[in-house]
Amino acid sequence: MKTMVFLLVFPGIIAFSSWNYALAECAPPPPPTLGTPREIPKSEPAPRPSPSGAPSSPGIKETPGFSGRPGISNTPGLSYTPGIKNTPGLSYTPGLSYTPGISVTPRPSIRPSVPQTSALEDIAPTSSFGWEDWWNANNGHLLNVLPSEDRSYLTALDPQKDVPRLLTMSVNRGLFDKGVQEIAFDALRGMGDKAVDVLISIAEDRYIFSKDAKHVRFNVDQYIEAAVRALGYVGGARAEEVLKLRLRDKSAQVRFWACDALGRIGNQASLPLLENVLNTDSDKFVRSAAAEAIARIGGTAAVATLQKGFAEAKKFPEARAFIAASLGYIGAHDPSAAVRNDAAILEGIRLALADESLQVRCAAVVALGQMNRPELLDAVLGTIEKDGNYRVRGYACAALAYVSIPPAEVDRVVNALVRAAKTDTEYFVRGYAAYMLSKFKENNTAYETVRGFLADKNYDVQAMAAFSLGLMGNPASAGDIKALLLKGKGRPLAYAARIGLGLLGDEANVPDLVAGFKDLNLMQEFESAAFAIAKCATPNTYADMLKFVDNEDIYIREYSVKCFGMMRNLTDESRAKIIAKLAEREADEDGNVRFFAAAVRCAMGDRKALPIALSALYMRNFQFNDGTVVDSDYMQYMTELNGIVNDTMPAMYRIKPYFWPAGED
C-alpha cells in the first residue's frame, strides 16, 4: 500500500516542482521600483553557537576562538555569504565571489538594469587579497566629524531608551563606522552617570529592555558585549570595577571587550589582571585583546609583561602576532622616550620576525615599520626581498607606510619596491609594492613603474596602481585612471578607478563625475563616485550635489548624503545650507537615507539631529550597512585587533588584518 501511494504521489511532486521551476524561469523580472523594501527580521537572532556547534547552553554566551556563526564565510578577501551583505564598505552582492566574469546583481532602481560585462574574464585571483580588503580597512575613517561643544542636544535623550540605541549605533560597521561610533560614544560620555548606570545594568545582564529600546536584530548577548565595550570609551572608576569582573565572564566575547575597554581606560592598576588573562585565558583572541590593552596602558612594566606573554603563547600564534604588534605600538607611541627606546621592544619584535608562524612574522615586520626608525630599514627591505612567504613580503611592503625615508635612502627603497613589483610572482606583493611607491611622488622611476602596473595581468594590482597614482597627485594620471574606468565597464575594477580619481583630488574631474552620478546603477558605483566627488570637490561642488538629495531613487539620495559627509573643504555657510537640506530628510521613508542624513548633520556640528539618527536605526526598512549584526565574529574581532595598527597608520594606508583561515597559507 505504501509503495502504491509513493508511486502515485511522487510523479505529482516532480510535475509540480517542474511546473514551479518553469514558472519562475519564465516569469518576467520584478518591475523597477523607487526604493527597496529593506525589511529586517521580525525575531531576535539566535544565541551564539557553543564550541562544539551544538545549541548554546542556557546562560552560556561563548564562542571560543570567535570562529564565526555557522554559514558565514570567515575568509578575508573576496568570498561572500549567501543572503548576507557582510563586507564592510562596498556592499557586494551576497553569495558572489568577485572573480572577473561573474556579474554583479544590480540594485532595484527607477531605471532598467544595464547588463554588466567585463574585460577581465581571463583573470582569476590566486590568493585571498583583494583591493576591497584595502578599501575596507580605510573607508570607516571617511566621515569628517567636526568637534562640537554643544551639549544642549543631550536634554532630548532618555537614558533608559537611548543608551541601548546608542549602543546599536556604536557597532556600525563599514563606511563611516569610525565617525558614527565617535558620535555615539561622545553622546554616552556627555550623558555622564546616567549613561554609566544603564551601561552597567546592561553589562551585568540586569537591564529590562523596553520594546522601543531593543533592536529586533540584536540579542541580549550582543547588547552585553556592546555595553562592555562602551564602558571603555566612557571610563570612570565604576566602569573600571565592572570591567575587571567581566574578565572572568563565561563568554569569550565579553572577556575580549573587557580587555579592550580596560586598555582604553589606561589605568596601570589593571596590568596584573590583564597579565593573568594574557598568560592563562583559553581563547586566542582574548589573549590578543589583553596584549593590546597592556600596550595601550604602556610603560616599562607593559614591555616586560608582553615579553613574558610571548613565551607563554606557544600554542597561540594569533596572540603572539598581536603581542608583536603591541610591542611595535609601545615603541612608536608610548609617552615616555625611555620606554619607546627600551631595547627589549626591539628584541621581542626580532624574535617574532623569526617565528615559525607566517602571521606572527607579518605582524612583526609591520611593527618594525611602525617604530619608524631609519636603522630598522634594512630589516624591512631584507624581508621584502628574502622572506620565503608572499604574505610576509607583502606586509613588509605595507610596513613602509610608517617609515619616514631619509633622502639618501629614497633610491634604494624605490628600487627595492620596483624589483618586488616587477619580479614577484604573487600579486599580493606586487599590489602592495605598487601602492607603497605612492610615497615617492617626485620620483619618476616610481611614477612610471606604477603606470606600468595599470596593465598588470591581475586586476587587484591594476586597482592598487590606480590608487597609487591617485595618491601621487600628478594630474596627468587622470587619463590613465579614466582608461581603467572604461576598461572595467561597471565591474569592481571600475569602482577602484573612481576611487583612484578621488585620491587624485583634481577638481577638473568634478563636472564629469557629478554629471554621471544620476546614471549609475550599482551601490558600489555610487559609493566610489560619492568618494571621488567629495575628494575632488571645489568649494561650490556641494551646491551641484544638493539637487540629488530630493531624487526619487533611494540610492541617489543615500549616496549624495554620504558624499557630503566626506567633503572637507566646506565653509560654515555651505555647511549650514547642507544641514538645512538634510533636515528635510527627517521624514524620509527610507531608514538608511534618514539615518545617514542625520549622522552627517551630527558630524557637521548639528548634534540635535542625533535623536533622528537613533530613531532611523529602528525603522523596519533600515538595512544595517554591512552585515553589522550578522558578520562573522572572526572578522569583527580581527578588525578591532588590527586597530592598534590602523588607527595610527597614515590616512589611506591602513592594511587588512594579519589573519586568514587555516589552510590558506
Number of C-alpha atoms within 10 A of each C-alpha: 6 7 8 8 9 11 11 11 11 11 11 12 11 11 11 12 12 12 12 12 12 11 11 11 10 9 9 8 8 7 11 14 16 15 16 15 13 14 11 15 10 10 11 13 16 11 20 22 20 16 14 9 11 9 12 17 12 7 10 16 21 22 22 20 18 22 17 20 19 11 9 19 21 22 17 23 19 20 19 22 18 14 10 17 23 31 28 28 24 24 19 24 24 17 15 16 16 21 17 20 16 14 18 20 16 16 19 22 21 15 15 13 15 12 10 15 17 18 14 18 11 11 14 14 17 10 15 15 20 22 23 24 20 19 22 21 24 25 21 20 20 21 24 18 23 13 11 14 8 12 13 10 15 17 10 11 15 13 22 18 16 22 26 27 23 27 25 26 23 22 21 22 25 25 25 27 22 23 24 26 21 17 23 24 21 16 22 25 17 17 19 14 15 15 22 23 17 20 29 21 16 23 27 16 13 11 17 12 14 11 9 13 18 21 21 16 19 17 17 20 22 22 22 25 21 24 28 30 27 29 30 23 20 24 18 14 10 13 23 21 12 17 28 18 13 21 24 14 17 15 18 26 26 27 30 27 28 33 31 29 26 32 26 21 21 19 15 15 9 20 22 14 16 25 21 15 24 32 20 14 18 14 21 21 26 30 30 32 30 36 34 32 28 35 30 23 21 27 19 16 15 24 25 13 21 28 20 16 24 23 11 15 20 10 10 17 20 23 28 31 29 30 36 32 31 33 32 30 24 29 30 22 18 19 12 13 11 12 21 24 15 15 12 18 25 21 13 21 27 18 16 26 26 12 17 10 15 22 24 27 31 30 31 35 32 28 33 30 26 25 23 20 15 13 7 15 20 11 15 24 20 13 22 29 16 11 14 11 16 21 22 27 30 25 28 31 31 26 31 26 25 20 19 14 19 9 8 8 11 15 15 13 21 21 14 17 27 21 16 23 26 16 11 18 11 20 24 26 29 31 30 28 33 32 27 26 29 23 19 19 16 12 15 10 16 24 21 11 19 30 20 13 22 23 13 18 14 21 26 25 28 28 31 29 34 34 27 29 32 25 23 23 18 15 16 11 18 22 11 15 28 18 13 23 23 14 17 22 16 22 25 26 26 24 26 30 31 29 28 29 36 27 23 27 24 21 19 13 19 22 14 10 18 19 11 11 19 16 12 18 22 23 20 24 23 25 23 24 27 29 28 30 32 27 23 23 27 18 14 12 21 22 12 12 21 18 12 21 23 17 15 14 19 25 28 24 26 26 25 30 29 25 25 29 27 22 24 16 17 18 11 10 8 16 19 16 15 24 20 13 18 24 18 13 21 19 12 17 15 24 25 24 28 28 28 25 33 28 31 30 28 24 22 23 19 21 23 19 22 25 20 20 26 23 16 25 22 21 19 16 18 20 19 21 21 21 18 21 20 18 22 23 20 22 23 19 21 22 19 16 22 21 18 19 22 20 15 15 17 10 13 18 19 24 24 24 23 23 21 18 12 7 5 9 12
